[in-house]
Amino acid sequence: MHEFSRNTAELRDSGRRFSQLAFGLLALAALLFALSVHNSLLPVELEAEARRIIAWSFVGLSALDAALLLVWERFIGAIARG
């Protein structure tokens, strides 16, 4: 039975690291896309106002992704303890 609990703990830790990496990479990708839109690095011509709105939308998406990562960690931690 001890071997089973150790394997479960290893899987849980592996899953936690994977979710942290995934959420972090998604937040980073959103920030990089916002930067590329803001600096007109995309081959699409957009007005300044449209670029500003799109860039801030992706910055907001990145912030929400980071917040979701924090909430997710607390939520999963509460489930694992309880």
N, C-alpha and C positions, 0 to 999 in steps of 0.2 A: 504494500500500500504506500510505503514511503517513496518508492520509485515513481509511482503514478503522480503523487503530489509534486515531486520535483520536476517531472516532465511538464505538468500543467503550469507550474510557475515559470519555467523556461519559455513555454509557448506564450504565456501572458506577457512576459517581458519582451519577447520578440515582437509580438503584436503591438505593444505600446511603442516600441522604438520605430516600427514601421509607420504607425499612424502619426507619430511626431514628425518623422521625415516627410511623409506625404503632405501633411498640413503645412509644414515649413516650406517645402518646395512650391506648393500652390501659392502661398503668400508671396514668395520671392518672384514667381512667374508673373503674378498680377502686378507687382511693383515694377518689374522690368518692362512689361507691356505698357503700363502707365507712362513710364519714362520715354519709351519709344514713341508713343502717341504724342506726348507733350513736346518732344523735340523734333517732330515731323520726320521720323526715321522710316515710316511706313510709306509704301509707294502710292498711297491714296491721298489725294488732296482734300483737306478738310479746312473749314474756316476756323479761326482762332477760338471762337466760342465753343464750337463742337469739340475741338481738341481738348479744351479745358474741362468740359463736362465729362468726356470719356476718360480722361486721365484721372480726375478726382473720383469717378465711379470705381475705377480699378484700385485706387488707393483705399477707398472705403471697403472694397471687397477684400483687400489684403488685411485691413484692420479687423474686419469681421471674421476672417479666417483665423487670425491669431487669437481672437477672443474665443472662437469656437474650440480651438486647441486647448486653451486653459480650462474652459467649462468641461470639455470632454474628459480631460485628465481628472478633474475633481469628481465627475460623474462616475467614471469607471473605477476610481479609487474607492468611492462610497459603496459601489456594488461589490467590489472585491472584499472589503472589510465586513460588509453586512451580510 
